[in-house]
Amino acid sequence: MENKLNLDEIEKLPAKERALLKKRHALHCKYEKAVTLYADTTLSTRIIALRCGVTPGALGNYLRRYWRELVLQRHQIPVESEDLQSIKIYSTGKQNRVSHERYKAAVEACDMMKYIDLNISQVARKFGLNGTALANFMRIHYEEILSRRQKIRERLGINDNIPRGHALPASSNTRMRLNFTVQRK
């Protein structure tokens, strides 16, 4: 049950508490449009913050503190307890649901022989992802796939910087000389 104060009760409060209430009210007014966008759209907090003229970090902090239930819904975390502040949105060292879904197909591809000739950045591009982000994600959560993949690539001679096939290395002893004939008239 929410406690709401009427104007008479607010006037009876000490000056310090009245000032705190005014400050809190101003804070909620500042973020009112941002909260509405967050609840009604799937826009990222960064884009919402830019539209509303606030910083992304401040908006994220405000939402996690005062609108935690919205944040939990956005992250598809079931709300089972009364104490919403006790529910962790990001667990230390664990993947969050959104990241897992985003990188799932690319991680599976990195573990397939079909994509062994591609490096991690190339696999990421095939799945519309950032190469550095995928590599960092895999380094943290799927290190065994990266090491197994690297061993297989080395065994197959892929990307080990040893020239193979018809191209000769361009060293001073084995330079290919191209003979150009100039026709003179």
N, C-alpha and C positions, 0 to 999 in steps of 0.2 A: 504494500500500500504506500503510495507516494504522499509525502507531506508537502502541501502547498500552503504558502503564506499569503494572506491577503495584505492589502496596503497598510491597514492599521497595525497589524503585527510587525510588518517590516519597519514602520516608523518607531516602534517600541524597542527595536534591537539597538544594541550599542553601535556607535559610529564605525568601529572597526569591522563588525560583522556586516553592516549595511554596505560598506565599501567592497568587501569580499563578494557579496551578492551581486552588486553592480558589475564588478569585474567579470564574474562568471557569466552573467547575462550578456555582456558585451562579447565575450569569447564565443558563446553559443550563436549569437547573431552573426558574428564574423564567418563562421563555418556552416551556416544554415544552408546556403546554396550548394556547397560542396557535399554535405551529407545527403541532400536530395539527389544529386547526380550519382553519388556512390550507391545509393539504394536503388535507383531506378534504371541505371545503365550498367554496362560491363566495361566502361572506360577505366583505364588504369589510374591509380592515385596521382601519378605524375601529370597526366593530361588534365585531370580534374583540378589539380592544384594550379596549373598554368591558366586554366579558364577562370578560376576564381581569384587569382592574384595572391595566392599564399604559397609557401614553400612545400615541396612534397614531403619532406621529413616532418614538418610541423603538422601537416594534415594527417599523416600516418599516425603520429603520436596521439593526436586528438581523437581519431577514430578508434584506436586501440583502447584509449582510456574511457571515453564517454559513449561510444557506439560499438562496443566489443561484439555484441550479438550480430551486427551487420557484417563485421569483419570475419567472424567465424562462418557465417553463411556464405560469404564470398569465397572463402577458402574450402568450402564443402566439409567443414569439421562439424560433426554432430554435437549438439548442445544437450548434455545429459544431466549436468549438475546445476545447482542454483548459483554457485560461485563462478561466474564467467571469467574473472581475473585469474583463476587458478588453471585455466585451460591454456596450454601452450599452443601458439600458432606455428612457430618454427622451433622444432626440437634441435638442440645442438648436435651436429654430426650426422643427422638423419636427413633423408630427402623429404621435401614437402610434396604433397600430392600433385600440385600443379607442375612442378619441375619434373617429377617422375613421368607424368603424362606427356609433357613436351618432348622429353628426350628418349622416351621408351623405344620408339621405332628405330632411331638412329643408333642407340646402344645395341639393339638386337642386330642391326646391319653390321656394326663393327665386329660382331662375333661370328659373322658368316663368311665362308670362303668366297662367295659371290662378289663381295666387296673388298677382298684382301688387297687388290691392286691399287685401291684408293687410299690416300692418307686420311687422317681424321677430319681435316678441314674440308676435303672433297666430299666425304660422307655427309658432313654437316650441311654443306651447300645443297646436296641432293635432297635433303629433308627440310630445306628452308630455315636452317639454324645458323647461328654464329659459330665458327670453327673453334675459336678460343674458349667460348662458353661451354661447348660440348666437351672439349679436351679437359677443361677444369672440372666439370661435372664428373666425367669418367675417372679422372685422377683421384677424386675424393671418394666416389661411391663404387666404382668398378675397376679398381686397379688391376685385378687379376685378368680381366679381359684385355686391358692395354698391354700387359707384359706377355700374355700368350700370343696376342696379335703381332707384337714386335718380334718375338722369336720365330713365328711362322714366316713373316716377311723377310727376316734375315736368312732363313733356310732356303727360301725361294729366290733369294737374290734381288728382292724388290727394294729399291731405294737405299742401297748400301754404297752408292757412289763408286761402284766398280763398273767401268764401261764394258759392255758386251755387244755382240753382234757385229755389224759392218763398220761401225764408227771407230776410228783409231784415236787414242788419246793425243792431244796436241802438245807433246813434249818436244824438246829441241832435237832429239835423235830420230823421232818418227814422224816428223811433220810431213804432211802430204803436200806435194808441190803440184800446183795446178799450172798446166802449160796453156798459156793464152797465145794464140797466133794472131798477129795483127796483119791484116791485109793492107798492103800499101798500093796505092794507085800510081 
